[in-house]
Amino acid sequence: MAYEERQDEASFLRAHEVVEHQLAIGENARLHVDHGYLQEVRGRVAIREALRSYERALALDPAFERAHSQRIQALAALGQAHDAVRVYERRLSDEPHSVGAHRCLAPAYVAAGAFEQAAGVVDRGRDLGPDAGLLDLRGDALACQGRSEDALATWS
């Protein structure tokens, strides 16, 4: 597919039109996979564009926690949660007394499936002082471990 190579809107629209036309003539498994793959590639392109926006936002305001959170989610959606972990481990290393650094690393660990590490970061962050965001993240880490009752107790 040309769209896979170019990843521009015009190529997507042409490829989408071709696949839709072929599906209208007669559907088969290959055409549905082609249609799905076309949408998947478009989604990854959109997520990479979003990631660039979050990174620009962080260049303008490094303390903007929502931009950090969205960046983590975008990296996770691209299968790069471990990259987020590296970024936020480095941030915590640079800012060990920052509750915000703890609030960023914990969801990066959750996105990477490292639930125990997330819980540990939350606990160390809470040692710095009370923080509702960290408490919510503790519940998230517990829920991801299948510990629903403990998560609910944490959130309530």
Backbone torsions as a table, in degrees:
resi	resn	phi	psi	omega
1	MET	NA	133.3	178.7
2	ALA	-63.4	-34.2	-179.0
3	TYR	-61.9	-38.1	-180.0
4	GLU	-58.8	-36.3	-180.0
5	GLU	-79.8	-46.9	-173.8
6	ARG	-85.6	-39.7	-179.4
7	GLN	56.0	39.7	174.8
8	ASP	-111.1	162.7	-174.2
9	GLU	-63.6	-41.0	-178.9
10	ALA	-62.5	-42.8	178.4
11	SER	-65.1	-39.1	177.3
12	PHE	-61.7	-47.5	-177.5
13	LEU	-61.9	-40.4	177.4
14	ARG	-64.2	-47.7	-179.3
15	ALA	-63.5	-41.8	179.6
16	HIS	-62.4	-42.7	179.3
17	GLU	-62.2	-42.6	179.4
18	VAL	-62.1	-48.6	-178.2
19	VAL	-65.1	-43.0	178.8
20	GLU	-61.3	-41.6	178.3
21	HIS	-62.7	-45.2	178.9
22	GLN	-63.4	-38.3	177.9
23	LEU	-66.3	-34.8	178.6
24	ALA	-67.1	-31.7	178.6
25	ILE	-72.0	-41.5	179.9
26	GLY	177.1	123.7	-176.5
27	GLU	-85.2	150.7	172.6
28	ASN	-152.5	169.8	-175.1
29	ALA	-60.5	-42.3	-178.9
30	ARG	-60.2	-43.0	-179.8
31	LEU	-65.4	-38.4	178.0
32	HIS	-67.9	-36.1	175.5
33	VAL	-66.5	-42.9	177.2
34	ASP	-59.4	-42.9	179.5
35	HIS	-63.3	-46.0	178.7
36	GLY	-62.4	-43.7	-179.0
37	TYR	-63.7	-40.6	177.6
38	LEU	-58.4	-44.2	178.3
39	GLN	-66.3	-39.6	-179.8
40	GLU	-62.3	-45.8	179.1
41	VAL	-62.8	-42.5	178.9
42	ARG	-60.9	-40.2	178.6
43	GLY	-62.7	-43.4	178.7
44	ARG	-63.8	-38.1	177.1
45	VAL	-61.7	-45.1	-179.9
46	ALA	-64.0	-39.5	179.8
47	ILE	-67.5	-39.3	176.7
48	ARG	-63.3	-37.3	176.3
49	GLU	-64.5	-42.0	177.6
50	ALA	-61.7	-43.2	179.4
51	LEU	-58.6	-41.3	177.0
52	ARG	-62.2	-37.5	177.9
53	SER	-65.4	-42.3	179.6
54	TYR	-65.2	-39.7	179.7
55	GLU	-67.4	-35.7	175.8
56	ARG	-66.4	-42.8	177.8
57	ALA	-58.7	-41.2	180.0
58	LEU	-69.8	-31.6	175.3
59	ALA	-65.5	-34.4	179.4
60	LEU	-79.7	-34.9	-177.9
61	ASP	-146.2	86.9	-176.2
62	PRO	-61.2	-17.2	-178.6
63	ALA	-92.5	-0.1	-176.1
64	PHE	-73.9	96.9	-172.4
65	GLU	-63.7	-33.5	178.7
66	ARG	-62.2	-38.1	178.2
67	ALA	-64.3	-38.6	176.3
68	HIS	-62.6	-46.5	-178.3
69	SER	-60.8	-46.5	179.9
70	GLN	-65.1	-37.4	178.1
71	ARG	-61.4	-43.7	178.8
72	ILE	-60.7	-45.6	-179.1
73	GLN	-64.7	-39.8	178.6
74	ALA	-64.8	-44.9	178.1
75	LEU	-61.5	-40.9	178.2
76	ALA	-62.9	-41.7	-179.9
77	ALA	-63.8	-27.5	177.7
78	LEU	-88.3	3.8	-178.6
79	GLY	77.9	22.7	-176.0
80	GLN	-118.9	34.6	-179.5
81	ALA	-59.5	-33.6	-179.9
82	HIS	-66.4	-27.7	173.9
83	ASP	-66.4	-40.5	176.9
84	ALA	-62.5	-41.0	178.6
85	VAL	-59.0	-46.5	-179.7
86	ARG	-60.6	-44.4	-179.4
87	VAL	-60.6	-46.1	-173.7
88	TYR	-84.3	-21.3	168.6
89	GLU	-65.5	-40.9	178.4
90	ARG	-64.6	-42.5	178.8
91	ARG	-61.7	-44.4	179.8
92	LEU	-64.8	-36.4	177.0
93	SER	-62.7	-38.4	179.3
94	ASP	-75.9	-28.1	-175.8
95	GLU	-130.6	63.7	-172.7
96	PRO	-64.1	-18.8	-179.1
97	HIS	-103.0	13.4	-179.4
98	SER	-94.2	118.3	175.6
99	VAL	-63.1	-36.9	178.3
100	GLY	-59.9	-38.7	177.8
101	ALA	-64.8	-37.2	176.3
102	HIS	-67.1	-41.3	179.6
103	ARG	-64.6	-24.6	178.5
104	CYS	-85.9	-40.0	-177.1
105	LEU	-69.9	-37.1	-177.6
106	ALA	-58.2	-50.0	179.0
107	PRO	-68.8	-25.9	174.7
108	ALA	-64.3	-43.5	175.8
109	TYR	-62.4	-42.7	178.5
110	VAL	-59.9	-45.8	180.0
111	ALA	-60.8	-31.3	-179.7
112	ALA	-86.9	-1.2	-179.9
113	GLY	81.0	12.6	-178.9
114	ALA	-97.4	71.4	-171.3
115	PHE	-68.6	-38.1	178.5
116	GLU	-64.4	-41.9	178.1
117	GLN	-64.1	-38.8	178.0
118	ALA	-60.8	-45.8	-179.9
119	ALA	-61.9	-40.1	178.8
120	GLY	-63.9	-41.5	178.6
121	VAL	-64.7	-41.4	178.7
122	VAL	-61.1	-47.0	-178.8
123	ASP	-61.6	-42.5	178.6
124	ARG	-66.4	-36.9	177.0
125	GLY	-66.6	-38.7	179.0
126	ARG	-69.0	-25.1	174.8
127	ASP	-64.3	-23.0	179.0
128	LEU	-77.0	-20.6	-179.4
129	GLY	153.5	162.3	-178.9
130	PRO	-64.3	141.8	-179.7
131	ASP	-156.0	116.5	-177.8
132	ALA	-63.1	-36.2	179.2
133	GLY	-62.2	-41.9	178.0
134	LEU	-66.7	-36.3	178.8
135	LEU	-63.9	-42.2	176.3
136	ASP	-61.7	-41.0	179.8
137	LEU	-65.7	-34.0	176.5
138	ARG	-62.3	-43.8	176.2
139	GLY	-62.0	-40.8	177.9
140	ASP	-60.4	-45.4	-179.6
141	ALA	-62.2	-41.2	178.8
142	LEU	-66.2	-43.1	179.7
143	ALA	-61.3	-40.1	179.4
144	CYS	-67.3	-21.3	177.3
145	GLN	-87.8	2.3	-178.6
146	GLY	81.5	14.3	-178.7
147	ARG	-98.9	65.7	-173.3
148	SER	-59.2	-44.7	-178.7
149	GLU	-62.5	-43.6	178.8
150	ASP	-65.2	-38.9	178.9
151	ALA	-63.2	-46.5	180.0
152	LEU	-61.8	-39.5	177.9
153	ALA	-63.9	-36.4	-179.6
154	THR	-69.2	-41.5	-177.5
155	TRP	-73.9	-22.6	-175.1
156	SER	-90.7	NA	NA
